[in-house]
Amino acid sequence: MLWRLHEFGTQRFVELERRLGTISSKVLTQRLRQLERDGLVERRYHAEVPPRVEYDITDLGRSLQPVFAAVGNWSEANMPAVEKSRQAYTGPLPR
Protein backbone atom coordinates (compact mmCIF):
# COMPACT_ATOMS: atom_id res chain seq x y z
CA MET A 1 0.00 0.00 0.00
CA LEU A 2 2.71 2.48 0.95
CA TRP A 3 4.78 1.33 -2.00
CA ARG A 4 1.85 1.95 -4.36
CA LEU A 5 1.36 5.46 -2.98
CA HIS A 6 5.09 6.06 -3.26
CA GLU A 7 5.18 4.68 -6.79
CA PHE A 8 2.01 6.28 -8.22
CA GLY A 9 1.46 9.35 -6.03
CA THR A 10 -1.91 10.64 -4.85
CA GLN A 11 -4.71 8.13 -5.39
CA ARG A 12 -8.37 7.80 -4.67
CA PHE A 13 -9.54 4.82 -2.62
CA VAL A 14 -10.86 2.87 -5.62
CA GLU A 15 -7.62 3.43 -7.57
CA LEU A 16 -5.56 2.14 -4.69
CA GLU A 17 -7.91 -0.81 -4.19
CA ARG A 18 -7.66 -1.71 -7.88
CA ARG A 19 -3.86 -1.51 -7.87
CA LEU A 20 -3.58 -3.72 -4.79
CA GLY A 21 -6.05 -6.25 -6.16
CA THR A 22 -6.17 -8.82 -3.37
CA ILE A 23 -7.35 -6.76 -0.40
CA SER A 24 -10.93 -6.26 0.75
CA SER A 25 -12.37 -2.76 1.08
CA LYS A 26 -12.75 -3.25 4.82
CA VAL A 27 -9.12 -4.26 5.36
CA LEU A 28 -7.86 -1.50 3.05
CA THR A 29 -9.85 1.07 5.05
CA GLN A 30 -8.42 -0.28 8.32
CA ARG A 31 -4.84 -0.21 7.02
CA LEU A 32 -5.17 3.30 5.59
CA ARG A 33 -6.52 4.56 8.93
CA GLN A 34 -3.60 2.94 10.77
CA LEU A 35 -1.09 4.44 8.34
CA GLU A 36 -2.75 7.85 8.68
CA ARG A 37 -2.63 7.56 12.48
CA ASP A 38 1.07 6.71 12.26
CA GLY A 39 1.78 9.73 10.06
CA LEU A 40 2.76 7.69 6.98
CA VAL A 41 -0.32 8.50 4.87
CA GLU A 42 -2.29 11.71 4.44
CA ARG A 43 -6.05 11.55 3.80
CA ARG A 44 -7.66 14.49 2.03
CA TYR A 45 -11.43 14.86 1.98
CA HIS A 46 -12.96 17.05 -0.73
CA ALA A 47 -16.50 18.25 0.08
CA GLU A 48 -17.92 17.78 -3.39
CA VAL A 49 -20.92 15.99 -4.80
CA PRO A 50 -20.15 13.12 -4.76
CA PRO A 51 -17.54 13.43 -1.99
CA ARG A 52 -13.97 12.64 -3.01
CA VAL A 53 -11.23 11.24 -0.76
CA GLU A 54 -7.58 11.04 -1.81
CA TYR A 55 -4.62 9.41 -0.14
CA ASP A 56 -0.96 10.33 -0.43
CA ILE A 57 2.25 9.22 1.21
CA THR A 58 3.76 11.73 3.64
CA ASP A 59 7.41 12.78 3.90
CA LEU A 60 7.73 10.36 6.81
CA GLY A 61 6.35 7.58 4.63
CA ARG A 62 8.69 8.57 1.79
CA SER A 63 11.61 8.19 4.18
CA LEU A 64 10.98 4.43 3.89
CA GLN A 65 12.12 4.52 0.24
CA PRO A 66 15.48 2.86 1.03
CA VAL A 67 13.56 0.01 2.69
CA PHE A 68 11.30 -0.32 -0.38
CA ALA A 69 14.38 -0.42 -2.61
CA ALA A 70 16.07 -3.05 -0.43
CA VAL A 71 12.97 -5.27 -0.46
CA GLY A 72 12.68 -4.86 -4.23
CA ASN A 73 16.33 -5.81 -4.71
CA TRP A 74 15.96 -8.79 -2.38
CA SER A 75 12.86 -9.93 -4.28
CA GLU A 76 14.60 -9.76 -7.64
CA ALA A 77 17.53 -11.76 -6.32
CA ASN A 78 15.59 -14.35 -4.32
CA MET A 79 12.14 -14.92 -5.83
CA PRO A 80 13.33 -17.80 -8.03
CA ALA A 81 14.48 -19.63 -4.87
CA VAL A 82 11.21 -18.80 -3.11
CA GLU A 83 9.20 -20.15 -6.06
CA LYS A 84 11.32 -23.30 -6.10
CA SER A 85 10.67 -23.80 -2.37
CA ARG A 86 6.93 -23.26 -2.88
CA GLN A 87 6.83 -25.90 -5.59
CA ALA A 88 8.77 -28.39 -3.46
CA TYR A 89 6.63 -27.83 -0.34
CA THR A 90 4.39 -30.77 0.51
CA GLY A 91 3.03 -29.71 3.90
CA PRO A 92 -0.40 -28.27 4.67
CA LEU A 93 -1.23 -24.93 3.10
CA PRO A 94 -2.24 -22.00 5.32
CA ARG A 95 -5.93 -21.17 5.38
Distance bins in CASP14 RR format, pairs under 12 A and 6 or more apart:
PFRMAT RR
TARGET T0000
AUTHOR 0000-0000-0000
RMODE 2
METHOD distances of the structure
MODEL  1
1 7 0 0 0 0 0 1 0 0 0 0 0
1 8 0 0 0 0 0 1 0 0 0 0 0
1 11 0 0 0 0 1 0 0 0 0 0 0
1 13 0 0 0 0 0 1 0 0 0 0 0
1 15 0 0 0 0 0 1 0 0 0 0 0
1 16 1 0 0 1 0 0 0 0 0 0 0
1 17 0 0 0 0 1 0 0 0 0 0 0
1 19 0 0 0 0 1 0 0 0 0 0 0
1 20 1 0 0 1 0 0 0 0 0 0 0
1 21 0 0 0 0 0 1 0 0 0 0 0
1 22 0 0 0 0 0 1 0 0 0 0 0
1 23 1 0 0 1 0 0 0 0 0 0 0
1 27 0 0 0 0 0 1 0 0 0 0 0
1 28 1 0 0 1 0 0 0 0 0 0 0
1 29 0 0 0 0 0 1 0 0 0 0 0
1 30 0 0 0 0 0 1 0 0 0 0 0
1 31 1 0 1 0 0 0 0 0 0 0 0
1 32 1 0 0 1 0 0 0 0 0 0 0
1 33 0 0 0 0 0 1 0 0 0 0 0
1 34 0 0 0 0 0 1 0 0 0 0 0
1 35 1 0 0 1 0 0 0 0 0 0 0
1 36 0 0 0 0 0 1 0 0 0 0 0
1 40 0 0 0 0 1 0 0 0 0 0 0
1 41 0 0 0 0 1 0 0 0 0 0 0
1 55 0 0 0 0 1 0 0 0 0 0 0
1 57 0 0 0 0 1 0 0 0 0 0 0
1 61 0 0 0 0 0 1 0 0 0 0 0
1 64 0 0 0 0 0 1 0 0 0 0 0
1 68 0 0 0 0 0 1 0 0 0 0 0
2 8 0 0 0 0 0 1 0 0 0 0 0
2 9 0 0 0 0 0 1 0 0 0 0 0
2 11 0 0 0 0 0 1 0 0 0 0 0
2 16 0 0 0 0 0 1 0 0 0 0 0
2 20 0 0 0 0 0 1 0 0 0 0 0
2 31 0 0 0 0 1 0 0 0 0 0 0
2 32 0 0 0 0 0 1 0 0 0 0 0
2 34 0 0 0 0 0 1 0 0 0 0 0
2 35 1 0 0 1 0 0 0 0 0 0 0
2 36 0 0 0 0 0 1 0 0 0 0 0
2 38 0 0 0 0 0 1 0 0 0 0 0
2 39 0 0 0 0 0 1 0 0 0 0 0
2 40 1 0 0 1 0 0 0 0 0 0 0
2 41 1 0 0 1 0 0 0 0 0 0 0
2 42 0 0 0 0 0 1 0 0 0 0 0
2 55 0 0 0 0 0 1 0 0 0 0 0
2 56 0 0 0 0 0 1 0 0 0 0 0
2 57 1 0 0 1 0 0 0 0 0 0 0
2 58 0 0 0 0 1 0 0 0 0 0 0
2 60 0 0 0 0 0 1 0 0 0 0 0
2 61 1 0 0 1 0 0 0 0 0 0 0
2 62 0 0 0 0 1 0 0 0 0 0 0
2 63 0 0 0 0 0 1 0 0 0 0 0
2 64 1 0 0 1 0 0 0 0 0 0 0
2 65 0 0 0 0 1 0 0 0 0 0 0
2 67 0 0 0 0 1 0 0 0 0 0 0
2 68 1 0 0 1 0 0 0 0 0 0 0
2 71 0 0 0 0 0 1 0 0 0 0 0
3 9 0 0 0 0 0 1 0 0 0 0 0
3 16 0 0 0 0 0 1 0 0 0 0 0
3 19 0 0 0 0 1 0 0 0 0 0 0
3 20 0 0 0 0 1 0 0 0 0 0 0
3 35 0 0 0 0 0 1 0 0 0 0 0
3 40 0 0 0 0 0 1 0 0 0 0 0
3 57 0 0 0 0 1 0 0 0 0 0 0
3 61 0 0 0 0 0 1 0 0 0 0 0
3 62 0 0 0 0 0 1 0 0 0 0 0
3 64 0 0 0 0 1 0 0 0 0 0 0
3 65 0 0 0 0 1 0 0 0 0 0 0
3 67 0 0 0 0 1 0 0 0 0 0 0
3 68 1 0 1 0 0 0 0 0 0 0 0
3 69 0 0 0 0 0 1 0 0 0 0 0
3 71 0 0 0 0 1 0 0 0 0 0 0
3 72 0 0 0 0 1 0 0 0 0 0 0
3 75 0 0 0 0 0 1 0 0 0 0 0
4 10 0 0 0 0 0 1 0 0 0 0 0
4 11 1 0 0 1 0 0 0 0 0 0 0
4 15 0 0 0 0 1 0 0 0 0 0 0
4 16 1 0 0 1 0 0 0 0 0 0 0
4 17 0 0 0 0 0 1 0 0 0 0 0
4 18 0 0 0 0 0 1 0 0 0 0 0
4 19 1 0 1 0 0 0 0 0 0 0 0
4 20 1 0 0 1 0 0 0 0 0 0 0
4 21 0 0 0 0 0 1 0 0 0 0 0
4 23 0 0 0 0 0 1 0 0 0 0 0
4 28 0 0 0 0 0 1 0 0 0 0 0
4 31 0 0 0 0 0 1 0 0 0 0 0
4 32 0 0 0 0 0 1 0 0 0 0 0
4 35 0 0 0 0 0 1 0 0 0 0 0
4 41 0 0 0 0 0 1 0 0 0 0 0
4 55 0 0 0 0 1 0 0 0 0 0 0
4 56 0 0 0 0 0 1 0 0 0 0 0
4 57 0 0 0 0 1 0 0 0 0 0 0
4 68 0 0 0 0 0 1 0 0 0 0 0
5 11 1 0 0 1 0 0 0 0 0 0 0
5 12 0 0 0 0 0 1 0 0 0 0 0
5 13 0 0 0 0 0 1 0 0 0 0 0
5 15 0 0 0 0 0 1 0 0 0 0 0
5 16 1 0 0 1 0 0 0 0 0 0 0
5 19 0 0 0 0 1 0 0 0 0 0 0
5 20 0 0 0 0 0 1 0 0 0 0 0
5 31 0 0 0 0 0 1 0 0 0 0 0
5 32 0 0 0 0 1 0 0 0 0 0 0
5 35 0 0 0 0 1 0 0 0 0 0 0
5 36 0 0 0 0 0 1 0 0 0 0 0
5 40 0 0 0 0 1 0 0 0 0 0 0
5 41 1 0 0 1 0 0 0 0 0 0 0
5 42 0 0 0 0 1 0 0 0 0 0 0
5 43 0 0 0 0 0 1 0 0 0 0 0
5 54 0 0 0 0 0 1 0 0 0 0 0
5 55 1 0 0 1 0 0 0 0 0 0 0
5 56 1 0 0 1 0 0 0 0 0 0 0
5 57 1 0 1 0 0 0 0 0 0 0 0
5 58 0 0 0 0 1 0 0 0 0 0 0
5 61 0 0 0 0 1 0 0 0 0 0 0
5 62 0 0 0 0 1 0 0 0 0 0 0
5 64 0 0 0 0 0 1 0 0 0 0 0
5 65 0 0 0 0 0 1 0 0 0 0 0
5 68 0 0 0 0 0 1 0 0 0 0 0
6 16 0 0 0 0 0 1 0 0 0 0 0
6 19 0 0 0 0 0 1 0 0 0 0 0
6 35 0 0 0 0 0 1 0 0 0 0 0
6 40 0 0 0 0 0 1 0 0 0 0 0
6 41 0 0 0 0 0 1 0 0 0 0 0
6 55 0 0 0 0 0 1 0 0 0 0 0
6 56 0 0 0 0 1 0 0 0 0 0 0
6 57 1 0 1 0 0 0 0 0 0 0 0
6 58 0 0 0 0 0 1 0 0 0 0 0
6 59 0 0 0 0 0 1 0 0 0 0 0
6 60 0 0 0 0 0 1 0 0 0 0 0
6 61 1 0 0 1 0 0 0 0 0 0 0
6 62 1 0 0 1 0 0 0 0 0 0 0
6 63 0 0 0 0 0 1 0 0 0 0 0
6 64 1 0 0 1 0 0 0 0 0 0 0
6 65 1 0 0 1 0 0 0 0 0 0 0
6 66 0 0 0 0 0 1 0 0 0 0 0
6 67 0 0 0 0 0 1 0 0 0 0 0
6 68 1 0 0 1 0 0 0 0 0 0 0
6 69 0 0 0 0 0 1 0 0 0 0 0
6 71 0 0 0 0 0 1 0 0 0 0 0
7 16 0 0 0 0 0 1 0 0 0 0 0
7 19 0 0 0 0 1 0 0 0 0 0 0
7 20 0 0 0 0 0 1 0 0 0 0 0
7 57 0 0 0 0 1 0 0 0 0 0 0
7 62 0 0 0 0 0 1 0 0 0 0 0
7 65 0 0 0 0 0 1 0 0 0 0 0
7 68 0 0 0 0 1 0 0 0 0 0 0
7 69 0 0 0 0 0 1 0 0 0 0 0
7 72 0 0 0 0 0 1 0 0 0 0 0
8 15 1 0 0 1 0 0 0 0 0 0 0
8 16 0 0 0 0 1 0 0 0 0 0 0
8 18 0 0 0 0 0 1 0 0 0 0 0
8 19 1 0 0 1 0 0 0 0 0 0 0
8 20 0 0 0 0 0 1 0 0 0 0 0
8 54 0 0 0 0 0 1 0 0 0 0 0
8 55 0 0 0 0 0 1 0 0 0 0 0
8 56 0 0 0 0 0 1 0 0 0 0 0
8 57 0 0 0 0 1 0 0 0 0 0 0
9 15 0 0 0 0 1 0 0 0 0 0 0
9 16 0 0 0 0 1 0 0 0 0 0 0
9 19 0 0 0 0 0 1 0 0 0 0 0
9 41 0 0 0 0 0 1 0 0 0 0 0
9 42 0 0 0 0 0 1 0 0 0 0 0
9 54 0 0 0 0 1 0 0 0 0 0 0
9 55 0 0 0 0 1 0 0 0 0 0 0
9 56 1 0 0 1 0 0 0 0 0 0 0
9 57 1 0 0 1 0 0 0 0 0 0 0
9 58 0 0 0 0 0 1 0 0 0 0 0
9 61 0 0 0 0 0 1 0 0 0 0 0
9 62 0 0 0 0 0 1 0 0 0 0 0
10 16 0 0 0 0 1 0 0 0 0 0 0
10 41 0 0 0 0 0 1 0 0 0 0 0
10 42 0 0 0 0 1 0 0 0 0 0 0
10 43 0 0 0 0 0 1 0 0 0 0 0
10 44 0 0 0 0 1 0 0 0 0 0 0
10 46 0 0 0 0 0 1 0 0 0 0 0
10 52 0 0 0 0 0 1 0 0 0 0 0
10 53 0 0 0 0 0 1 0 0 0 0 0
10 54 1 0 1 0 0 0 0 0 0 0 0
10 55 1 0 0 1 0 0 0 0 0 0 0
10 56 1 0 1 0 0 0 0 0 0 0 0
10 57 0 0 0 0 1 0 0 0 0 0 0
10 58 0 0 0 0 0 1 0 0 0 0 0
11 17 0 0 0 0 1 0 0 0 0 0 0
11 18 0 0 0 0 1 0 0 0 0 0 0
11 19 1 0 0 1 0 0 0 0 0 0 0
11 20 0 0 0 0 0 1 0 0 0 0 0
11 28 0 0 0 0 0 1 0 0 0 0 0
11 32 0 0 0 0 0 1 0 0 0 0 0
11 41 0 0 0 0 0 1 0 0 0 0 0
11 42 0 0 0 0 0 1 0 0 0 0 0
11 43 0 0 0 0 0 1 0 0 0 0 0
11 44 0 0 0 0 0 1 0 0 0 0 0
11 52 0 0 0 0 0 1 0 0 0 0 0
11 53 0 0 0 0 0 1 0 0 0 0 0
11 54 1 0 0 1 0 0 0 0 0 0 0
11 55 1 0 1 0 0 0 0 0 0 0 0
11 56 1 0 0 1 0 0 0 0 0 0 0
11 57 0 0 0 0 1 0 0 0 0 0 0
12 18 0 0 0 0 1 0 0 0 0 0 0
12 19 0 0 0 0 0 1 0 0 0 0 0
12 28 0 0 0 0 0 1 0 0 0 0 0
12 32 0 0 0 0 0 1 0 0 0 0 0
12 43 0 0 0 0 0 1 0 0 0 0 0
12 44 0 0 0 0 0 1 0 0 0 0 0
12 45 0 0 0 0 0 1 0 0 0 0 0
12 46 0 0 0 0 1 0 0 0 0 0 0
12 48 0 0 0 0 0 1 0 0 0 0 0
12 50 0 0 0 0 0 1 0 0 0 0 0
12 51 0 0 0 0 0 1 0 0 0 0 0
12 52 1 0 0 1 0 0 0 0 0 0 0
12 53 1 0 0 1 0 0 0 0 0 0 0
12 54 1 0 1 0 0 0 0 0 0 0 0
12 55 1 0 0 1 0 0 0 0 0 0 0
12 56 0 0 0 0 0 1 0 0 0 0 0
13 19 0 0 0 0 0 1 0 0 0 0 0
13 20 0 0 0 0 0 1 0 0 0 0 0
13 23 0 0 0 0 0 1 0 0 0 0 0
13 25 0 0 0 0 1 0 0 0 0 0 0
13 26 0 0 0 0 0 1 0 0 0 0 0
13 28 1 0 0 1 0 0 0 0 0 0 0
13 29 1 0 0 1 0 0 0 0 0 0 0
13 31 0 0 0 0 0 1 0 0 0 0 0
13 32 1 0 0 1 0 0 0 0 0 0 0
13 33 0 0 0 0 0 1 0 0 0 0 0
13 41 0 0 0 0 0 1 0 0 0 0 0
13 43 0 0 0 0 1 0 0 0 0 0 0
13 44 0 0 0 0 0 1 0 0 0 0 0
13 45 0 0 0 0 0 1 0 0 0 0 0
13 51 0 0 0 0 0 1 0 0 0 0 0
13 52 0 0 0 0 1 0 0 0 0 0 0
13 53 1 0 1 0 0 0 0 0 0 0 0
13 54 0 0 0 0 1 0 0 0 0 0 0
13 55 1 0 0 1 0 0 0 0 0 0 0
14 20 0 0 0 0 0 1 0 0 0 0 0
14 21 0 0 0 0 0 1 0 0 0 0 0
14 25 0 0 0 0 1 0 0 0 0 0 0
14 28 0 0 0 0 0 1 0 0 0 0 0
14 29 0 0 0 0 0 1 0 0 0 0 0
14 50 0 0 0 0 0 1 0 0 0 0 0
14 52 0 0 0 0 0 1 0 0 0 0 0
14 53 0 0 0 0 1 0 0 0 0 0 0
14 54 0 0 0 0 0 1 0 0 0 0 0
14 55 0 0 0 0 0 1 0 0 0 0 0
15 21 0 0 0 0 0 1 0 0 0 0 0
15 28 0 0 0 0 0 1 0 0 0 0 0
15 52 0 0 0 0 0 1 0 0 0 0 0
15 53 0 0 0 0 0 1 0 0 0 0 0
15 54 0 0 0 0 1 0 0 0 0 0 0
15 55 0 0 0 0 1 0 0 0 0 0 0
15 56 0 0 0 0 0 1 0 0 0 0 0
16 23 0 0 0 0 1 0 0 0 0 0 0
16 25 0 0 0 0 0 1 0 0 0 0 0
16 28 1 0 0 1 0 0 0 0 0 0 0
16 29 0 0 0 0 0 1 0 0 0 0 0
16 31 0 0 0 0 0 1 0 0 0 0 0
16 32 1 0 0 1 0 0 0 0 0 0 0
16 35 0 0 0 0 0 1 0 0 0 0 0
16 41 0 0 0 0 1 0 0 0 0 0 0
16 43 0 0 0 0 0 1 0 0 0 0 0
16 53 0 0 0 0 0 1 0 0 0 0 0
16 54 0 0 0 0 1 0 0 0 0 0 0
16 55 1 0 0 1 0 0 0 0 0 0 0
16 56 0 0 0 0 0 1 0 0 0 0 0
16 57 0 0 0 0 0 1 0 0 0 0 0
17 23 1 0 0 1 0 0 0 0 0 0 0
17 24 0 0 0 0 1 0 0 0 0 0 0
17 25 1 0 0 1 0 0 0 0 0 0 0
17 26 0 0 0 0 0 1 0 0 0 0 0
17 27 0 0 0 0 0 1 0 0 0 0 0
17 28 1 0 1 0 0 0 0 0 0 0 0
17 29 0 0 0 0 1 0 0 0 0 0 0
17 31 0 0 0 0 0 1 0 0 0 0 0
17 32 0 0 0 0 0 1 0 0 0 0 0
17 53 0 0 0 0 0 1 0 0 0 0 0
17 55 0 0 0 0 0 1 0 0 0 0 0
18 25 0 0 0 0 0 1 0 0 0 0 0
18 28 0 0 0 0 0 1 0 0 0 0 0
19 28 0 0 0 0 0 1 0 0 0 0 0
19 55 0 0 0 0 0 1 0 0 0 0 0
20 27 0 0 0 0 1 0 0 0 0 0 0
20 28 1 0 0 1 0 0 0 0 0 0 0
20 31 0 0 0 0 1 0 0 0 0 0 0
20 32 0 0 0 0 0 1 0 0 0 0 0
20 55 0 0 0 0 0 1 0 0 0 0 0
21 27 0 0 0 0 0 1 0 0 0 0 0
21 28 0 0 0 0 1 0 0 0 0 0 0
22 28 0 0 0 0 0 1 0 0 0 0 0
23 29 0 0 0 0 1 0 0 0 0 0 0
23 30 0 0 0 0 1 0 0 0 0 0 0
23 31 1 0 0 1 0 0 0 0 0 0 0
23 32 0 0 0 0 0 1 0 0 0 0 0
24 30 0 0 0 0 1 0 0 0 0 0 0
24 31 0 0 0 0 0 1 0 0 0 0 0
25 31 0 0 0 0 0 1 0 0 0 0 0
25 32 0 0 0 0 0 1 0 0 0 0 0
26 32 0 0 0 0 0 1 0 0 0 0 0
26 33 0 0 0 0 0 1 0 0 0 0 0
27 33 0 0 0 0 0 1 0 0 0 0 0
27 34 0 0 0 0 0 1 0 0 0 0 0
28 34 0 0 0 0 0 1 0 0 0 0 0
28 35 0 0 0 0 0 1 0 0 0 0 0
28 41 0 0 0 0 0 1 0 0 0 0 0
28 55 0 0 0 0 1 0 0 0 0 0 0
29 35 0 0 0 0 0 1 0 0 0 0 0
29 36 0 0 0 0 0 1 0 0 0 0 0
29 41 0 0 0 0 0 1 0 0 0 0 0
29 43 0 0 0 0 0 1 0 0 0 0 0
29 53 0 0 0 0 0 1 0 0 0 0 0
29 55 0 0 0 0 0 1 0 0 0 0 0
30 36 0 0 0 0 0 1 0 0 0 0 0
30 37 0 0 0 0 0 1 0 0 0 0 0
31 37 0 0 0 0 0 1 0 0 0 0 0
31 38 0 0 0 0 0 1 0 0 0 0 0
31 40 0 0 0 0 0 1 0 0 0 0 0
31 41 0 0 0 0 1 0 0 0 0 0 0
31 55 0 0 0 0 0 1 0 0 0 0 0
32 38 0 0 0 0 0 1 0 0 0 0 0
32 39 0 0 0 0 0 1 0 0 0 0 0
32 40 0 0 0 0 1 0 0 0 0 0 0
32 41 1 0 0 1 0 0 0 0 0 0 0
32 42 0 0 0 0 0 1 0 0 0 0 0
32 43 1 0 0 1 0 0 0 0 0 0 0
32 53 0 0 0 0 1 0 0 0 0 0 0
32 54 0 0 0 0 0 1 0 0 0 0 0
32 55 1 0 0 1 0 0 0 0 0 0 0
32 56 0 0 0 0 0 1 0 0 0 0 0
32 57 0 0 0 0 0 1 0 0 0 0 0
33 39 0 0 0 0 0 1 0 0 0 0 0
33 40 0 0 0 0 0 1 0 0 0 0 0
33 41 0 0 0 0 1 0 0 0 0 0 0
33 43 0 0 0 0 1 0 0 0 0 0 0
33 53 0 0 0 0 0 1 0 0 0 0 0
33 55 0 0 0 0 0 1 0 0 0 0 0
34 40 0 0 0 0 1 0 0 0 0 0 0
34 41 0 0 0 0 1 0 0 0 0 0 0
34 43 0 0 0 0 0 1 0 0 0 0 0
35 41 1 1 0 0 0 0 0 0 0 0 0
35 42 0 0 0 0 1 0 0 0 0 0 0
35 43 0 0 0 0 1 0 0 0 0 0 0
35 55 0 0 0 0 1 0 0 0 0 0 0
35 56 0 0 0 0 0 1 0 0 0 0 0
35 57 0 0 0 0 1 0 0 0 0 0 0
35 58 0 0 0 0 1 0 0 0 0 0 0
35 60 0 0 0 0 0 1 0 0 0 0 0
35 61 0 0 0 0 1 0 0 0 0 0 0
35 64 0 0 0 0 0 1 0 0 0 0 0
36 42 1 0 0 1 0 0 0 0 0 0 0
36 43 1 0 1 0 0 0 0 0 0 0 0
36 44 0 0 0 0 0 1 0 0 0 0 0
36 45 0 0 0 0 0 1 0 0 0 0 0
36 53 0 0 0 0 0 1 0 0 0 0 0
36 55 0 0 0 0 1 0 0 0 0 0 0
36 56 0 0 0 0 0 1 0 0 0 0 0
36 57 0 0 0 0 0 1 0 0 0 0 0
36 58 0 0 0 0 1 0 0 0 0 0 0
36 60 0 0 0 0 0 1 0 0 0 0 0
36 61 0 0 0 0 0 1 0 0 0 0 0
37 43 0 0 0 0 0 1 0 0 0 0 0
37 58 0 0 0 0 0 1 0 0 0 0 0
38 57 0 0 0 0 0 1 0 0 0 0 0
38 58 0 0 0 0 1 0 0 0 0 0 0
38 60 0 0 0 0 1 0 0 0 0 0 0
38 61 0 0 0 0 1 0 0 0 0 0 0
38 64 0 0 0 0 0 1 0 0 0 0 0
39 55 0 0 0 0 0 1 0 0 0 0 0
39 56 0 0 0 0 0 1 0 0 0 0 0
39 57 0 0 0 0 1 0 0 0 0 0 0
39 58 1 0 1 0 0 0 0 0 0 0 0
39 59 0 0 0 0 1 0 0 0 0 0 0
39 60 1 0 1 0 0 0 0 0 0 0 0
39 61 1 0 0 1 0 0 0 0 0 0 0
39 62 0 0 0 0 0 1 0 0 0 0 0
39 63 0 0 0 0 0 1 0 0 0 0 0
39 64 0 0 0 0 0 1 0 0 0 0 0
40 55 0 0 0 0 0 1 0 0 0 0 0
40 56 0 0 0 0 0 1 0 0 0 0 0
40 57 1 0 0 1 0 0 0 0 0 0 0
40 58 1 0 1 0 0 0 0 0 0 0 0
40 59 0 0 0 0 1 0 0 0 0 0 0
40 60 1 0 1 0 0 0 0 0 0 0 0
40 61 1 0 1 0 0 0 0 0 0 0 0
40 62 0 0 0 0 1 0 0 0 0 0 0
40 63 0 0 0 0 1 0 0 0 0 0 0
40 64 1 0 0 1 0 0 0 0 0 0 0
40 67 0 0 0 0 0 1 0 0 0 0 0
41 53 0 0 0 0 0 1 0 0 0 0 0
41 54 0 0 0 0 0 1 0 0 0 0 0
41 55 1 0 1 0 0 0 0 0 0 0 0
41 56 1 0 0 1 0 0 0 0 0 0 0
41 57 1 0 0 1 0 0 0 0 0 0 0
41 58 1 0 0 1 0 0 0 0 0 0 0
41 59 0 0 0 0 0 1 0 0 0 0 0
41 60 0 0 0 0 1 0 0 0 0 0 0
41 61 1 0 0 1 0 0 0 0 0 0 0
41 62 0 0 0 0 0 1 0 0 0 0 0
41 64 0 0 0 0 0 1 0 0 0 0 0
42 53 0 0 0 0 0 1 0 0 0 0 0
42 54 0 0 0 0 1 0 0 0 0 0 0
42 55 1 0 0 1 0 0 0 0 0 0 0
42 56 1 0 1 0 0 0 0 0 0 0 0
42 57 1 0 0 1 0 0 0 0 0 0 0
42 58 1 0 1 0 0 0 0 0 0 0 0
42 59 0 0 0 0 1 0 0 0 0 0 0
42 60 0 0 0 0 1 0 0 0 0 0 0
42 61 0 0 0 0 1 0 0 0 0 0 0
42 62 0 0 0 0 0 1 0 0 0 0 0
43 52 0 0 0 0 0 1 0 0 0 0 0
43 53 1 0 0 1 0 0 0 0 0 0 0
43 54 1 0 0 1 0 0 0 0 0 0 0
43 55 1 0 1 0 0 0 0 0 0 0 0
43 56 0 0 0 0 1 0 0 0 0 0 0
43 57 0 0 0 0 0 1 0 0 0 0 0
43 58 0 0 0 0 0 1 0 0 0 0 0
44 51 0 0 0 0 0 1 0 0 0 0 0
44 52 0 0 0 0 1 0 0 0 0 0 0
44 53 1 0 0 1 0 0 0 0 0 0 0
44 54 1 0 1 0 0 0 0 0 0 0 0
44 55 1 0 0 1 0 0 0 0 0 0 0
44 56 1 0 0 1 0 0 0 0 0 0 0
44 58 0 0 0 0 0 1 0 0 0 0 0
45 51 1 0 0 1 0 0 0 0 0 0 0
45 52 1 0 0 1 0 0 0 0 0 0 0
45 53 1 0 1 0 0 0 0 0 0 0 0
45 54 0 0 0 0 1 0 0 0 0 0 0
45 55 0 0 0 0 0 1 0 0 0 0 0
46 52 1 0 1 0 0 0 0 0 0 0 0
46 53 1 0 0 1 0 0 0 0 0 0 0
46 54 1 0 0 1 0 0 0 0 0 0 0
47 53 0 0 0 0 0 1 0 0 0 0 0
48 54 0 0 0 0 0 1 0 0 0 0 0
55 61 0 0 0 0 0 1 0 0 0 0 0
56 62 0 0 0 0 1 0 0 0 0 0 0
57 63 0 0 0 0 1 0 0 0 0 0 0
57 64 0 0 0 0 1 0 0 0 0 0 0
57 65 0 0 0 0 1 0 0 0 0 0 0
57 68 0 0 0 0 0 1 0 0 0 0 0
58 64 0 0 0 0 0 1 0 0 0 0 0
59 65 0 0 0 0 0 1 0 0 0 0 0
61 67 0 0 0 0 1 0 0 0 0 0 0
61 68 0 0 0 0 1 0 0 0 0 0 0
62 68 0 0 0 0 1 0 0 0 0 0 0
64 70 0 0 0 0 0 1 0 0 0 0 0
64 71 0 0 0 0 1 0 0 0 0 0 0
65 71 0 0 0 0 0 1 0 0 0 0 0
65 72 0 0 0 0 0 1 0 0 0 0 0
66 72 0 0 0 0 0 1 0 0 0 0 0
66 73 0 0 0 0 0 1 0 0 0 0 0
67 73 0 0 0 0 0 1 0 0 0 0 0
67 74 0 0 0 0 0 1 0 0 0 0 0
68 74 0 0 0 0 0 1 0 0 0 0 0
68 75 0 0 0 0 0 1 0 0 0 0 0
69 75 0 0 0 0 0 1 0 0 0 0 0
69 76 0 0 0 0 0 1 0 0 0 0 0
70 76 0 0 0 0 0 1 0 0 0 0 0
70 77 0 0 0 0 0 1 0 0 0 0 0
70 78 0 0 0 0 0 1 0 0 0 0 0
71 77 0 0 0 0 0 1 0 0 0 0 0
71 78 0 0 0 0 0 1 0 0 0 0 0
71 79 0 0 0 0 0 1 0 0 0 0 0
72 78 0 0 0 0 1 0 0 0 0 0 0
72 79 0 0 0 0 1 0 0 0 0 0 0
73 79 0 0 0 0 0 1 0 0 0 0 0
74 81 0 0 0 0 0 1 0 0 0 0 0
74 82 0 0 0 0 0 1 0 0 0 0 0
75 81 0 0 0 0 0 1 0 0 0 0 0
75 82 0 0 0 0 1 0 0 0 0 0 0
75 83 0 0 0 0 0 1 0 0 0 0 0
76 82 0 0 0 0 0 1 0 0 0 0 0
78 84 0 0 0 0 0 1 0 0 0 0 0
78 85 0 0 0 0 0 1 0 0 0 0 0
79 85 0 0 0 0 0 1 0 0 0 0 0
79 86 0 0 0 0 0 1 0 0 0 0 0
80 86 0 0 0 0 0 1 0 0 0 0 0
80 87 0 0 0 0 0 1 0 0 0 0 0
81 87 0 0 0 0 0 1 0 0 0 0 0
81 88 0 0 0 0 0 1 0 0 0 0 0
82 88 0 0 0 0 0 1 0 0 0 0 0
82 89 0 0 0 0 0 1 0 0 0 0 0
83 89 0 0 0 0 0 1 0 0 0 0 0
85 91 0 0 0 0 0 1 0 0 0 0 0
86 93 0 0 0 0 0 1 0 0 0 0 0
86 94 0 0 0 0 0 1 0 0 0 0 0
END
